[in-house]
Amino acid sequence: MLKSVFGSIRGRTPGDFRWSSHGVFRNHFRWLTVGCLTCNSSNMGAKNVSNSVLRVGQFVAYHGDRADGMRELLDAGVDILTGDYLAELTMLVLRKNQLRGGPGYAAAFVEQLEQFLPQIAKDGVKVVTNAGGLDPAACAAAVRDACARRGVELSVAWIEGDDLREDLSTILGPEGTLRNFDTGDDLSLEDTEILTANAYLGAWPIVSALEAGADIVICPRVADASLVVGPSAWHFGWRPDDFDMLAGGVVAGHLIECCAQVTGGQFALFHEFPDLGLPGLPIAEIRADASAVITKPVGSGGTVNTDTVTAQLLYEIGGTEYLNPDVTVDLTSVRVQQDGVDRVLVSGTRGRAPNDTTKLSLTFEGGYRNTLTVGLTGMHVAEKLAWLRREVESAVGKPETFEAFRWTVVGPAAEVDGDQEQVSAWVVITARDKNRAKVSRAGFADRIVQLGISNIPGFYMTTPPQRERLFGVQWPCLIGKKHVDTRVRIGDERQIDVSWQVWPVDEPASAPAASIASASSVNDGETATVRVPLGEVVGTRSGDKGGTANLGVWARSADAYSWLSEHLTVDRLRELIPESAELKVERFEFPNVNGLNFVLFGYLEKGVSSCTRIDPQAKGLGEYLASRRVDVPVALVPNLSGASSVMEVMR
């Protein structure tokens, strides 16, 4: 009888529902508040419980990414289009745009979407994106206007509740502080003008929007992978406590969120392929058990193999547990295997209950910076640099008088007998300070320009002197979920309140230790070794999270991983990357994919906008490590004979 009652409520047959092995109905209804009434979300749209494979295509990875993604994926055939526009500091960019009278959302999304609205409507494709940024309501309104212009009827929902900027003093008190979870430093609300404060929402508001019949879901700040988890949970009927399935969805989302980085872009082993061209956009074929095949449109550029997937799996992850608002993912459980040409199966992912906090990202103005580049040519580079340094410091001040001051010398390839490019070096001089005058054009750049004919021979600049630039700081911290009230809005009158789930504290299981039982054949003291760049035997992938750099390294065989895990310790990494010698560095092992991940705290100072390094996002850090020469067992080095001219074989 119970089956008949529920079946009649939904207008569906009993076979459409899931039942536990104990014969108890597994609740697919989520009790939500609509306006002032409490009712079942099924009254607002059917839940789409299905076992069919869900094809999710990611069409954009950042604000400014290539604009052809939707066309490529729609032509390939997908069920869901997902788009991620919000890098860590994009919220600050949008806030500055708002203050200048512009939109607080990614306007490029609406422009790109409009041309494909008829096809999206015809094919029944759902669109889920965080293009809403700081103003998802305005973004949704712009999308509705675009639908009207194109003559299509699509339901547009938006999500809100992430923006806590006006609520922080109430939540924490006027003298409250927020602790940076990377550095341990406290930020005083009383002393800081917060420009943006956005909590990371999870997947369930997206599920609610889709259950309510939305065709396009405009999100604000949500966890990146939740753009994929939400449609998957809606499609397959996953429950909030289906932690393994949610974890699998998070991994699928993580793998495709950076678009071409999983299909051959930013790929350390690109040189093994004749020409990767323009890599295709990624598609995750997600199954009901949350395993997924990562692939790309047939005939597109790039490649999808276990190396491209492993590289992206290790990208910007921190430790072995990946914290999502809806699930804590055990990344050591993930299994990766080739499943055909340009197809990789990702399976076995395990998850457990999340905690009662979510990430809160703050941004604020941090001060000012300026940069100028001077060219050095030919012989006596060291002497020229010393003279230039003395006079620059005399003109603008000693480095220690600034908050940050960096000299970076790039080149030369040779001091003699090269062409002009080969015998040239560039000196990048960068200063940062809260005192605007110290790094202004008048106080910094112009004073260096005035040395032009009074200093080294061949003095020239690569650009004219610039004005100082305001930089922003992104401050990662945590906030209790109880302070984050999330709502789904459809039109002006329809509201769905979505509550956070509350779970008991669940201690993590011990991560499997890396096995080095097979190490004897390659790691014993009698093994012949050869001195080669580390990149001859491993792949690397690196990137940024605020001021922290993540550096993933993976081997391509069990023997190579055995050697790597023994050889590449934190101390050895500090030797190979001396810039990290004084920093806190943590190492995490991923024997399931023969990988390691290093977290270098403070490597990027206060983050990309403030960083004085020439690579402020650490995108080249992996390639830098790969270029360092190390002693590797001969048996692990491919094509040894072809590379013998640059190697030294030793006992």
MARTOR-451977 format. One record per residue (C-alpha): residue in three letters; x, y, z. Coordinates in pm, whole numbers, padded with zeros to 5 digits, always signed. Layout:
residues N
alaXYZ
...
//
This chain:
residues 651
met+00000+00000+00000
leu+00282+00238+00087
lys+00426+00189-00261
ser+00093+00272-00421
val+00051+00588-00215
phe+00395+00723-00301
gly+00356+00616-00662
ser+00031+00804-00698
ile+00181+01115-00539
arg+00453+01128-00797
gly+00235+01006-01082
arg+00485+00727-01136
thr+00480+00353-01107
pro+00618+00171-00802
gly+00910+00048-01006
asp+01035+00404-01038
phe+01136+00413-00670
arg+01437+00278-00484
trp+01388+00048-00188
ser+01639-00061+00071
ser+01725-00426+00132
his+01514-00403+00449
gly+01201-00307+00256
val+01206+00049+00396
phe+01143+00331+00152
arg+01467+00521+00087
asn+01361+00880+00104
his+01393+01057-00228
phe+01182+01343-00099
arg+01356+01645+00045
trp+01140+01856+00280
leu+01191+02219+00194
thr+01032+02554+00276
val+00863+02732-00012
gly+00773+03086+00091
cys+00599+03039+00427
leu+00483+02687+00354
thr+00663+02360+00418
cys+00606+02112+00140
asn+00766+01832-00055
ser+00995+01937-00339
ser+00823+01685-00568
asn+00536+01932-00590
met+00773+02163-00775
gly+00916+01921-01029
ala+00992+01554-01078
lys+01307+01399-00943
asn+01493+01240-01230
val+01598+00901-01091
ser+01774+00708-01366
asn+02043+00446-01414
ser+02143+00572-01758
val+02490+00714-01808
leu+02501+01091-01761
arg+02726+01278-02005
val+02854+01599-01846
gly+03064+01837-02054
gln+03269+02123-01906
phe+03268+02420-02144
val+03476+02676-01951
ala+03736+02666-01672
tyr+03789+03033-01586
his+03667+03383-01664
gly+03841+03449-01997
asp+03868+03087-02116
arg+03810+03004-02483
ala+03461+03077-02613
asp+03402+02774-02838
gly+03332+02521-02562
met+02953+02506-02578
arg+02947+02448-02953
glu+03199+02165-02934
leu+03018+01985-02653
leu+02668+02032-02793
asp+02786+01891-03126
ala+02939+01594-02941
gly+02617+01533-02749
val+02595+01589-02374
asp+02316+01585-02115
ile+02462+01855-01891
leu+02678+02159-01967
thr+02883+02286-01673
gly+03092+02602-01658
asp+03333+02728-01391
tyr+03413+03100-01406
leu+03533+03165-01051
ala+03903+03142-00973
glu+04006+03243-00622
leu+04033+03616-00697
thr+03761+03643-00960
met+03517+03750-00692
leu+03735+04054-00622
val+03749+04132-00995
leu+03369+04117-01010
arg+03338+04335-00700
lys+03563+04600-00854
asn+03349+04582-01166
gln+03036+04636-00956
leu+03192+04942-00790
arg+03254+05085-01138
gly+02887+05031-01229
gly+02933+04704-01417
pro+02778+04362-01355
gly+02882+04141-01066
tyr+02853+03826-01275
ala+03036+03675-01573
ala+02865+03861-01857
ala+03060+03657-02114
phe+02856+03353-02011
val+02531+03515-02117
glu+02680+03628-02448
gln+02808+03279-02522
leu+02491+03105-02404
glu+02249+03312-02609
gln+02360+03183-02947
phe+02309+02822-02838
leu+01980+02857-02653
pro+01768+02710-02937
gln+01986+02398-02954
ile+01994+02366-02575
ala+01613+02383-02567
lys+01574+02143-02859
asp+01811+01881-02715
gly+01689+01912-02356
val+02037+01991-02224
lys+02065+02128-01870
val+02313+02408-01796
val+02474+02449-01452
thr+02730+02725-01393
asn+02876+02950-01124
ala+02873+03245-01365
gly+02640+03418-01116
gly+02943+03531-00919
leu+02838+03808-00680
asp+02498+03867-00842
pro+02331+03543-00952
ala+01988+03711-00961
ala+02106+03964-01221
cys+02276+03688-01419
ala+01953+03486-01418
ala+01760+03792-01532
ala+02005+03843-01817
val+01964+03478-01918
arg+01584+03510-01914
asp+01613+03817-02137
ala+01835+03619-02373
cys+01578+03339-02384
ala+01309+03592-02473
arg+01521+03735-02753
arg+01578+03388-02896
gly+01216+03283-02854
val+01278+02983-02628
glu+01104+02891-02306
leu+01348+02763-02046
ser+01317+02766-01668
val+01600+02964-01509
ala+01684+02921-01140
trp+01944+03093-00930
ile+02101+03011-00597
glu+02189+03255-00322
gly+02316+03250+00035
asp+02691+03231-00012
asp+02751+03606+00033
leu+02829+03675+00400
arg+03000+04012+00364
glu+02724+04201+00545
asp+02678+03927+00806
leu+03031+03869+00935
ser+03013+04123+01217
thr+02684+03973+01334
ile+02817+03619+01315
leu+03156+03682+01473
gly+03104+04008+01661
pro+03264+04344+01570
glu+03602+04233+01710
gly+03588+03891+01549
thr+03876+03729+01366
leu+03903+03470+01092
arg+04199+03234+01082
asn+04376+03164+00754
phe+04384+02785+00732
asp+04707+02788+00531
thr+04914+03024+00744
gly+04741+03017+01083
asp+04729+03398+01087
asp+04420+03578+01220
leu+04243+03852+01027
ser+04067+04119+01231
leu+03733+04232+01093
glu+03771+04559+01281
asp+04095+04645+01099
thr+04008+04519+00750
glu+03763+04640+00488
ile+03631+04313+00348
leu+03531+04347-00018
thr+03393+03996-00068
ala+03314+03711+00171
asn+03169+03403+00007
ala+03101+03063+00159
tyr+03143+02759-00061
leu+02804+02600-00116
gly+02754+02236-00204
ala+02553+02029-00451
trp+02212+02008-00285
pro+02085+02353-00385
ile+02160+02252-00745
val+01970+01926-00693
ser+01673+02122-00557
ala+01676+02358-00854
leu+01677+02069-01101
glu+01404+01889-00906
ala+01198+02206-00933
gly+01222+02187-01311
ala+01504+02430-01382
asp+01674+02401-01720
ile+01948+02652-01638
val+02090+02685-01286
ile+02290+02999-01205
cys+02512+02948-00902
pro+02718+03192-00698
arg+03027+03060-00518
val+02989+02683-00494
ala+03261+02423-00461
asp+03394+02372-00814
ala+03313+02001-00830
ser+02959+02060-00700
leu+02864+02181-01048
val+02898+01816-01152
val+02789+01648-00827
gly+02456+01832-00828
pro+02331+01712-01167
ser+02466+01362-01094
ala+02285+01336-00760
trp+01966+01463-00926
his+01994+01224-01220
phe+02074+00910-01021
gly+01877+00988-00707
trp+02178+00983-00477
arg+02101+01062-00115
pro+02300+01296+00109
asp+02446+00994+00289
asp+02554+00813-00030
phe+02907+00923+00050
asp+03091+00690-00188
met+02874+00804-00478
leu+02906+01169-00387
ala+03283+01121-00360
gly+03291+00968-00707
gly+03097+01268-00835
val+03344+01505-00671
val+03637+01329-00839
ala+03463+01342-01179
gly+03396+01712-01123
his+03751+01779-01012
leu+03888+01605-01320
ile+03689+01808-01573
glu+03662+02143-01391
cys+03981+02276-01555
cys+03863+02175-01901
ala+04154+02092-02133
gln+04395+02020-01847
val+04258+01663-01847
thr+04260+01626-02225
gly+04620+01724-02302
gly+04652+02089-02201
gln+04930+02182-01957
phe+05050+01821-02002
ala+05407+01752-01894
leu+05443+01455-02131
phe+05316+01640-02440
his+05647+01577-02619
glu+05562+01208-02652
phe+05290+01297-02905
pro+05342+01436-03258
asp+05101+01731-03214
leu+04828+01766-02952
gly+04682+02067-03132
leu+04394+02235-02951
pro+04276+01981-02692
gly+03909+01893-02691
leu+03680+01986-02405
pro+03631+01714-02142
ile+03328+01492-02100
ala+03261+01281-01792
glu+03036+00983-01860
ile+02909+00926-01508
arg+02745+00601-01402
ala+02496+00528-01125
asp+02772+00383-00904
ala+02966+00711-00949
ser+03240+00558-01156
ala+03307+00770-01463
val+03478+00756-01798
ile+03670+01073-01883
thr+03675+01137-02256
lys+03649+01412-02519
pro+03467+01474-02847
val+03568+01239-03127
gly+03811+01405-03367
ser+03910+01687-03131
gly+04271+01761-03042
gly+04462+01648-02737
thr+04457+01308-02573
val+04294+01139-02276
asn+04503+00872-02107
thr+04592+00763-01757
asp+04870+01022-01743
thr+04648+01321-01831
val+04392+01202-01577
thr+04652+01137-01306
ala+04802+01482-01366
gln+04466+01649-01312
leu+04379+01426-01016
leu+04690+01557-00838
tyr+04624+01919-00935
glu+04579+02162-00644
ile+04447+01897-00405
gly+04651+01946-00088
gly+04646+01622+00110
thr+04499+01276+00064
glu+04154+01391+00179
tyr+03967+01626-00051
leu+03723+01836+00151
asn+03394+01914-00020
pro+03093+02066+00160
asp+02893+01747+00103
val+03154+01473+00144
thr+03514+01412+00244
val+03684+01224-00039
asp+03960+00968+00013
leu+04180+01034-00290
thr+04396+00730-00216
ser+04097+00512-00309
val+04066+00638-00668
arg+04152+00387-00941
val+04246+00498-01292
gln+04266+00268-01597
gln+04259+00303-01973
asp+03921+00209-02120
gly+03986+00256-02492
val+04118+00531-02714
asp+04078+00867-02537
arg+03877+00700-02261
val+03987+00655-01899
leu+03777+00481-01635
val+03790+00635-01288
ser+03641+00416-01016
gly+03663+00289-00659
thr+03636+00629-00492
arg+03542+00624-00125
gly+03395+00903+00084
arg+03278+00979+00435
ala+03064+01239+00606
pro+03180+01601+00584
asn+03235+01819+00888
asp+03018+02108+01004
thr+03221+02383+00837
thr+03267+02503+00483
lys+03532+02716+00320
leu+03489+03091+00340
ser+03688+03298+00092
leu+03749+03662+00178
thr+03909+03924-00041
phe+04037+04268+00049
glu+04281+04528-00078
gly+04635+04447+00028
gly+04838+04741-00097
tyr+05022+04839-00414
arg+05290+04699-00640
asn+05499+04798-00939
thr+05733+04622-01178
leu+05993+04729-01431
thr+06220+04514-01650
val+06572+04618-01754
gly+06773+04444-02026
leu+07137+04334-01988
thr+07337+04233-02295
gly+07663+04049-02350
met+07958+04005-02118
his+08004+04086-01750
val+07645+04010-01651
ala+07728+03973-01280
glu+07916+04303-01271
lys+07639+04484-01459
leu+07378+04344-01227
ala+07576+04453-00919
trp+07613+04810-01047
leu+07244+04830-01146
arg+07137+04695-00808
arg+07344+04950-00613
glu+07204+05245-00805
val+06843+05125-00803
glu+06857+05077-00426
ser+07006+05423-00390
ala+06724+05568-00600
val+06417+05388-00459
gly+06532+05247-00125
lys+06678+04930+00017
pro+06473+04607-00029
glu+06420+04575+00345
thr+06234+04908+00352
phe+05953+04758+00140
glu+05697+04496+00235
ala+05841+04287-00049
phe+06112+04350-00305
arg+06243+04099-00558
trp+06514+04092-00824
thr+06461+03820-01086
val+06722+03759-01357
val+06609+03564-01664
gly+06897+03449-01888
pro+07132+03483-02060
ala+07180+03159-02256
ala+07542+03268-02322
glu+07756+03576-02260
val+07962+03544-02581
asp+07931+03407-02934
gly+07552+03399-02937
asp+07301+03608-03124
gln+07153+03905-02940
glu+06868+03705-02789
gln+07108+03442-02658
val+07339+03694-02492
ser+07055+03894-02338
ala+06923+03879-01983
trp+06617+04048-01840
val+06617+04183-01486
val+06265+04203-01344
ile+06251+04446-01050
thr+05932+04421-00843
ala+05830+04605-00527
arg+05520+04576-00308
asp+05406+04797-00020
lys+05100+04935+00155
asn+05244+05285+00109
arg+05129+05380-00239
ala+05389+05652-00286
lys+05682+05412-00241
val+05582+05202-00543
ser+05417+05476-00749
arg+05540+05569-01093
ala+05705+05880-00952
gly+05855+05708-00650
phe+05966+05383-00817
ala+05946+05337-01194
asp+06050+05689-01300
arg+06348+05682-01065
ile+06478+05366-01232
val+06417+05514-01578
gln+06631+05813-01479
leu+06932+05580-01455
gly+06908+05508-01828
ile+07225+05684-01943
ser+07393+05697-01604
asn+07438+05327-01541
ile+07529+05004-01722
pro+07621+04992-02092
gly+07327+04879-02305
phe+07062+04981-02049
tyr+06712+04945-02198
met+06362+04869-02071
thr+06113+04622-02215
thr+05811+04848-02144
pro+05750+05212-02054
pro+05731+05293-01682
gln+05393+05204-01534
arg+05170+05337-01260
glu+05141+05141-00939
arg+04874+04869-00933
leu+04642+04790-00646
phe+04659+04422-00549
gly+04403+04208-00374
val+04447+03935-00114
gln+04240+03618-00098
trp+04203+03489+00258
pro+04090+03125+00294
cys+03923+03034+00621
leu+03633+02829+00757
ile+03280+02916+00867
gly+03019+02704+01040
lys+02755+02580+00797
lys+02488+02685+01046
his+02566+03046+00949
val+02504+02986+00578
asp+02138+02995+00472
thr+02095+02875+00116
arg+01801+02942-00113
val+01696+02849-00464
arg+01494+03112-00649
ile+01284+03065-00961
gly+01117+03383-01074
asp+01013+03658-00833
glu+00785+03453-00608
arg+00921+03100-00589
gln+01176+03020-00321
ile+01316+02691-00193
asp+01513+02691+00131
val+01785+02425+00140
ser+01923+02318+00475
trp+02263+02167+00542
gln+02275+01805+00651
val+02417+01744+00999
trp+02638+01439+01044
pro+02811+01284+01345
val+03187+01324+01364
asp+03347+01047+01160
glu+03716+00979+01207
pro+03901+00914+00879
ala+04026+00569+00803
ser+04402+00527+00781
ala+04529+00591+00431
pro+04710+00295+00275
ala+05085+00321+00305
ala+05299+00328-00004
ser+05446-00014-00073
ile+05815-00031-00150
ala+05846-00406-00135
ser+05970-00419-00495
ala+06235-00156-00434
ser+06527-00394-00402
ser+06574-00431-00777
val+06611-00058-00841
asn+06702+00103-00509
asp+06988-00101-00369
gly+07332+00053-00343
glu+07478-00160-00625
thr+07231-00048-00890
ala+07378+00146-01183
thr+07242+00498-01202
val+07236+00769-01464
arg+07214+01143-01414
val+06913+01279-01601
pro+06649+01548-01563
leu+06380+01420-01329
gly+06124+01477-01605
glu+06276+01187-01800
val+06111+00944-01558
val+05812+01129-01403
gly+05532+01365-01493
thr+05455+01684-01300
arg+05161+01923-01259
ser+05156+02233-01039
gly+04936+02525-00948
asp+04821+02767-00680
lys+04576+02792-00395
gly+04607+03140-00253
gly+04966+03180-00134
thr+05027+02805-00138
ala+05179+02612-00427
asn+05078+02252-00501
leu+05325+02031-00685
gly+05211+01690-00805
val+05463+01430-00927
trp+05376+01087-01061
ala+05568+00786-01189
arg+05456+00555-01468
ser+05531+00217-01312
ala+05535+00055-00969
asp+05915+00030-00976
ala+05951+00395-01069
tyr+05712+00496-00792
ser+05905+00285-00544
trp+06221+00478-00634
leu+06039+00813-00643
ser+05875+00773-00303
glu+06211+00689-00144
his+06414+00949-00330
leu+06191+01258-00344
thr+06161+01345+00023
val+06079+01692+00154
asp+06447+01753+00222
arg+06541+01644-00130
leu+06271+01868-00278
arg+06418+02163-00088
glu+06756+02086-00245
leu+06608+02069-00594
ile+06392+02378-00542
pro+06607+02599-00319
glu+06340+02870-00317
ser+06146+02643-00080
ala+06433+02592+00165
glu+06288+02815+00437
leu+05923+02730+00378
lys+05691+02481+00540
val+05656+02190+00297
glu+05429+01886+00334
arg+05438+01566+00128
phe+05144+01332+00063
glu+05156+00988-00096
phe+04911+00849-00350
pro+05029+00493-00422
asn+04703+00422-00605
val+04824+00644-00893
asn+05199+00619-00825
gly+05197+00982-00721
leu+05316+01233-00463
asn+05186+01580-00389
phe+05390+01853-00222
val+05231+02157-00061
leu+05465+02459-00038
phe+05316+02706+00209
gly+05390+03071+00138
tyr+05567+03000-00191
leu+05334+03248-00360
glu+05345+03500-00075
lys+04992+03641-00032
gly+04860+03497-00358
val+04863+03559-00731
ser+04777+03929-00724
ser+05047+04017-00472
cys+05316+03763-00560
thr+05647+03910-00677
arg+05765+03588-00845
ile+05763+03582-01224
asp+05533+03276-01207
pro+05274+03395-00952
gln+05044+03093-00998
ala+05320+02828-00979
lys+05210+02689-01315
gly+05574+02636-01413
leu+05688+02494-01079
gly+05638+02136-01194
glu+05836+02194-01511
tyr+06108+02358-01302
leu+06134+02048-01083
ala+06129+01824-01391
ser+06432+02008-01530
arg+06649+01932-01227
arg+06903+01655-01278
val+06905+01361-01038
asp+07063+01016-01021
val+06810+00760-01144
pro+06847+00381-01172
val+06933+00298-01532
ala+06649+00046-01552
leu+06393+00324-01502
val+06514+00556-01779
pro+06347+00510-02118
asn+06544+00558-02442
leu+06872+00571-02255
ser+07090+00540-02563
gly+06929+00837-02736
ala+06991+01062-02439
ser+07339+00946-02346
ser+07507+01267-02461
val+07359+01458-02166
met+07399+01190-01901
glu+07662+01058-01671
val+07640+00689-01583
met+07790+00597-01247
arg+07808+00320-00989
//
